[in-house]
Amino acid sequence: MVTQEAHDLAEARARQIKESGLYAVAAHFDAATGLMHVTLKKGFTVSFPKERSQVMANATNEDLSEVDISGAGWYVIFPKLDDGFTVEGMLSGRFGNDRWEREWAEKHQELQAA
């Protein structure tokens, strides 16, 4: 059961996200380029290669052909995978669990230096 305090904190966070405009209003995967595009209410689009995302890296283009956004715009969901990622994580540069992020950083050190 959720405590009143946890509920109130969640509501406050929801208001903060809504006011910031940092939530998804559209998303699609471009199989031709291998890029995921997420458009935010704030008026810009974030794009990244599917290999960057733990959820997307081993998925087929067919798996990624359907993309949904949660009602509040906080999650990008791939129905065929029954999985997705958070917009907040994407905006903070976090595309997977701790192990995924550590291995990505080790494999792509040249990007870290840029």
N, C-alpha and C positions, 0 to 999 in steps of 0.2 A: 504494500500500500504506500502511496506517495504521501509524504508529509505536507502540511500546509506551507511550510517554509520552502520545500523543494518546488512545490507548485508555483509559489509566488516568484521564486528565482527564475523558473522556466518562462513564466509570463513576462517578466522584466526583460529577459534575454530576447524573447520573441519581439517585443516592442522595439528593442534596440536594433535588431536586424531589419525589421520593417522600415523603421525611420531612416536607416542608413542606405537603403536601396541595394544592399549587397545580398540579393537573393536572385535566383534564376527565374527568368521569364521564358527562355527558350534554350533548347540544347539539341545538337545533332552530331552524329559521327559521320565524317566524310571518308568513305572507304577509299576513294581515289588518292587522297593525300595521307591517310592514316591519322588524321587529326580530329580531336574532339573539340567542339566549339560550344561554349556555354555563354549565353548572353544574359547579362544582369540588368535588373531594373534601373540601376544607376546610369546605364547608357553605354556600357562597353562590353566587349566580348573577350573571354579568356580562351585561348586555344593551346592545346598541348598534344604531343604524340601519344598514341594509345599505349606504347611501351612504358610510359612513365607511370601509369596507373596500375596498381596491383590487381584491381578488378578487371581491367581491360587487357592487360598484357598478353595473356594466353587465349583470349576470346577470339572467335572468328568474326569476320566482317558481318556475317549473318547474325551472330549473337548480338552484335552492336547496332544492328539495323533499326531496332526499335528502342527509342529513348523516351522516358517519361520524366516529368518533374513533379515532386511532391506538391500537394496543394499549397503549401506555404512557400514553396520555392527553395527549400533548404537542402533537398536531396535530388540528385540526378540518378535515375534508376533505369536499369536495363532489364525489362521484364523477362526476356529469354534466359537471363542469368540469375534472376531473382536476387540481384545484388546491385550495388551502386556506390556512390561516394557523396560526401557532404560538400556543399558549396563552401562552407567555412574551412574545411580541410584543404580544399583546392586553393582557396585564396591565401592560405598560410603556407602553401607549397608542400603540403603533406598529402601524399597519394597512396598511402598504405600503412601497414602496421610498423612497429619499430624495426623489426628485422628487415622488412622490405626497404625501408628508408635507408638503413645502414648499408645494405648490399647495393642499393642504387648509388649511393654516395661513393662507395668504394669503386664501383665499375665506371663511374663518370666523374672522376676527380678533375679532369680538364675543365668541366663545366663549373665546378666549385671555384676554380681560380679566376674565372672571368668576372 
